[in-house]
């Protein structure tokens, strides 16, 4: 029984931690059209992790919402999406940062 609880908690912990490259970065939580995202930035690379449950997510719409979430956090509109699935969207910022 303890193993089941431990497995469940491990899976629950992994729901919004992001990908390993971004683990060291703090997340900024953003809502776009009722969908919650955690956005993490490391240099010019950025990821948005969808936290809201959607029964049938539309990948194209999620990408647009994630891009808006990234813009809200980074103030950069020029984003090249490099990887995308309905839960995790990664991209490169094409704006200058100090």
SEBA-133862 format. One line per 3 residues: number of its first residue (from 1); for each residue x, z, y of N, C-alpha, C. Coordinates in Angstrom, 2 decimals. Each point is the difference from the previous one (the first is absolute). Layout:
SEBA-133862
NUM = X:Z:Y:X:Z:Y:X:Z:Y  ...
This chain:
SEBA-133862
1 = 0.82:0.00:-1.19:-0.82:0.00:1.19:0.86:0.00:1.26  1.09:0.79:-0.03:0.88:0.03:1.17:0.62:-1.36:0.26  0.32:-0.72:-1.07:0.60:-1.33:0.17:-0.98:-0.97:0.65
4 = -1.27:0.13:-0.35:-1.00:-0.87:0.62:-0.11:0.28:1.49  0.00:1.27:0.37:-0.08:0.37:1.42:1.24:-0.49:0.72  1.16:0.19:-0.60:1.25:-0.45:0.61:0.01:-1.52:0.18
7 = -0.45:-0.73:-0.99:-0.07:-1.46:0.11:-0.96:-0.42:1.11  -1.15:0.65:0.06:-0.98:-0.31:1.03:0.57:0.26:1.39  0.65:1.14:0.19:0.58:0.32:1.30:1.12:-0.96:0.37
10 = 0.78:-0.42:-0.99:1.06:-0.97:0.26:-0.59:-1.33:0.46  -1.04:-0.45:-0.66:-0.66:-1.24:0.40:-0.63:0.13:1.38  -0.61:1.13:0.26:-0.62:0.24:1.29:1.05:0.02:1.10
13 = 1.14:0.61:-0.25:1.08:0.07:0.97:0.51:-1.40:0.32  0.00:-0.89:-0.96:0.52:-1.33:0.19:-0.94:-0.97:0.68  -1.20:0.42:0.31:-0.98:-0.93:0.56:0.39:-0.56:1.36
16 = 0.62:0.78:0.85:0.31:-0.50:1.34:1.43:0.29:0.43  0.91:0.09:-0.94:1.38:0.30:0.37:0.76:-1.23:0.46  -0.53:-1.17:-0.22:0.71:-1.20:0.41:1.04:-0.41:-1.03
19 = 0.74:-1.02:0.34:1.03:-0.50:-0.91:1.30:0.78:0.22  0.89:0.03:-0.99:1.21:0.82:0.09:0.84:-0.25:1.26  0.08:-1.23:0.47:0.81:-0.31:1.19:-0.47:0.80:1.21
22 = -1.28:0.32:0.07:-0.57:0.66:1.17:-0.26:1.49:-0.20  0.37:0.56:-1.15:-0.29:1.41:-0.27:0.57:0.94:1.05  1.14:-0.33:0.56:0.63:0.90:0.97:-0.64:-0.07:1.38
25 = -0.90:-0.92:0.21:-0.61:-0.20:1.32:-1.35:0.70:0.09  -0.29:0.61:1.14:-1.31:0.62:0.17:-1.09:-1.06:0.13  -1.19:0.35:-0.41:-1.12:-0.94:0.07:-0.85:0.29:1.23
28 = -0.44:-1.07:0.63:-0.98:0.10:1.09:-1.33:-0.46:-0.57  -1.01:0.83:0.09:-1.32:-0.34:-0.53:-0.82:-0.72:1.06  -0.61:-1.13:-0.40:-0.75:-0.84:0.92:-1.29:-0.44:-0.69
31 = -1.08:-0.09:0.78:-1.27:-0.54:-0.50:-0.24:-1.35:0.66  -0.31:-1.01:-0.80:-0.34:-1.32:0.50:-1.30:-0.42:-0.68  -1.04:-0.17:0.79:-1.31:-0.41:-0.52:-0.46:0.89:-1.15
34 = 0.24:1.30:0.12:-0.43:0.95:-1.02:0.90:0.11:-1.21  1.11:-0.71:-0.02:0.95:0.04:-1.11:1.24:0.77:0.46  0.41:1.01:-0.77:1.14:0.83:0.35:1.29:-0.57:-0.58
37 = 1.06:-0.01:0.81:1.31:-0.47:-0.42:1.04:1.04:0.39  1.04:0.13:-0.83:1.21:0.72:0.36:1.05:-1.06:0.28  0.56:0.04:1.20:0.99:-1.00:0.40:1.35:0.68:0.11
40 = 1.01:-0.59:-0.62:1.38:0.50:0.06:0.91:-1.12:0.47  0.96:0.37:0.84:0.95:-0.99:0.51:1.42:0.47:-0.26  0.83:-0.94:-0.40:1.42:0.27:-0.19:0.74:-1.21:0.54
43 = 0.53:0.13:1.21:0.63:-1.14:0.66:-1.04:-1.05:0.31  0.28:-1.23:-0.39:-0.94:-1.09:0.22:-0.98:-0.16:-1.16  0.19:0.77:-1.07:-0.93:-0.08:-1.13:-1.11:1.02:0.18
46 = -1.18:-0.37:-0.46:-1.17:0.85:0.18:-0.93:-0.17:-1.20  -0.75:1.06:-0.31:-1.00:-0.10:-1.06:-1.26:0.74:0.43  -1.11:-0.50:-0.47:-1.29:0.65:0.21:-0.62:0.25:-1.38
49 = -0.31:1.24:-0.28:-0.61:0.38:-1.28:-1.47:0.34:0.28  -0.90:-0.73:-0.64:-1.43:0.26:0.17:-0.37:1.27:-0.74  -0.65:0.93:0.70:-0.40:1.27:-0.61:-1.48:0.05:-0.32
52 = -0.78:-0.85:0.58:-1.45:0.01:-0.22:-0.36:-0.73:-1.29  -0.98:0.53:-0.71:-0.49:-0.66:-1.20:-0.93:-1.14:0.40  0.22:-1.16:-0.57:-0.89:-1.14:0.18:-0.32:-0.53:-1.39
55 = -1.27:-0.12:-0.33:-0.40:-0.43:-1.34:0.49:-1.41:-0.31  -0.17:-0.91:0.94:0.46:-1.39:-0.18:0.74:-0.44:1.26  1.27:0.38:0.12:0.73:-0.33:1.22:0.27:-1.50:0.11
58 = -0.19:-0.53:1.20:0.31:-1.38:0.31:1.45:-0.03:0.49  0.89:-0.60:-0.78:1.43:0.03:0.30:0.31:-0.55:1.39  -0.61:-1.11:0.37:0.26:-0.60:1.30:-0.40:0.96:1.13
61 = -1.17:0.60:-0.14:-0.47:0.94:1.03:0.90:1.24:0.07  0.42:0.50:-1.15:0.89:1.16:-0.04:1.32:-0.32:0.71  0.54:-1.20:-0.22:1.25:-0.38:0.65:-0.18:-0.01:1.52
64 = -1.10:-0.55:0.48:-0.26:-0.02:1.44:-0.15:1.43:0.56  -0.69:0.85:-0.74:-0.16:1.39:0.44:1.34:0.74:-0.02  0.81:-0.25:-1.02:1.32:0.63:-0.08:0.88:-0.46:1.15
67 = -0.05:-1.28:0.34:0.78:-0.52:1.13:-0.43:0.69:1.29  -1.28:0.23:0.17:-0.48:0.71:1.19:0.48:1.45:-0.01  -0.02:0.64:-1.16:0.50:1.38:-0.10:1.49:0.05:0.35
70 = 0.76:-0.96:-0.50:1.43:-0.06:0.31:0.20:-0.19:1.50  -0.80:-0.87:0.60:0.09:-0.21:1.45:-0.29:1.29:0.77  -1.02:0.74:-0.41:-0.34:1.24:0.69:1.14:1.01:-0.04
73 = 0.74:0.03:-1.10:1.09:0.96:-0.14:1.27:-0.48:0.68  0.33:-1.28:-0.15:1.29:-0.52:0.49:-0.07:-0.69:1.35  -1.21:-0.34:0.45:-0.20:-0.79:1.22:0.58:-1.40:-0.10
76 = 0.19:-0.48:-1.21:0.53:-1.35:-0.24:-1.09:-0.84:-0.64  -0.31:-1.14:0.61:-1.02:-0.91:-0.55:0.62:-1.07:-0.89  1.27:-0.25:0.14:0.67:-1.06:-0.75:0.53:0.58:-1.31
79 = -0.82:-0.07:-1.04:0.31:0.61:-1.30:0.00:-1.08:-1.07  1.08:-0.08:-0.75:0.07:-0.93:-1.13:-0.30:0.80:-1.26  -1.14:-0.27:-0.62:-0.37:0.70:-1.24:0.86:-0.56:-1.13
82 = 0.71:0.89:-0.70:0.89:-0.44:-1.07:-0.57:0.28:-1.39  -0.78:1.06:-0.14:-0.65:0.34:-1.27:-1.38:0.53:0.32  -0.95:-0.35:-0.84:-1.35:0.52:0.25:-0.80:0.07:-1.29
85 = -0.64:1.12:-0.20:-1.03:0.14:-1.00:-1.10:0.83:0.66  -1.10:0.25:-0.63:-1.08:0.71:0.68:0.32:1.45:0.40  1.13:0.54:-0.46:0.33:1.39:0.32:1.22:0.15:0.89
88 = 1.03:-0.80:-0.21:1.25:0.13:0.74:0.36:-1.33:0.63  0.23:0.02:1.31:0.38:-1.20:0.73:1.34:0.29:0.66  1.00:-0.85:-0.24:1.31:0.16:0.61:0.28:-1.19:0.90
91 = 0.80:0.25:1.03:0.33:-1.08:0.91:1.25:0.28:0.80  0.40:-1.01:0.76:1.13:0.08:0.93:-0.54:-0.10:1.41  0.47:0.88:0.87:-0.37:-0.08:1.41:0.91:-1.01:0.67
94 = -0.58:-0.83:0.84:0.79:-0.99:0.73:-0.03:0.30:1.49  0.11:1.28:0.32:0.07:0.46:1.38:1.30:0.77:0.16  0.55:0.00:1.18:1.24:0.73:0.24:-0.24:1.49:0.14
97 = 0.83:0.80:-0.64:-0.06:1.46:0.11:1.38:0.51:0.34  0.04:1.11:0.71:1.29:0.62:0.35:0.45:0.90:-1.11
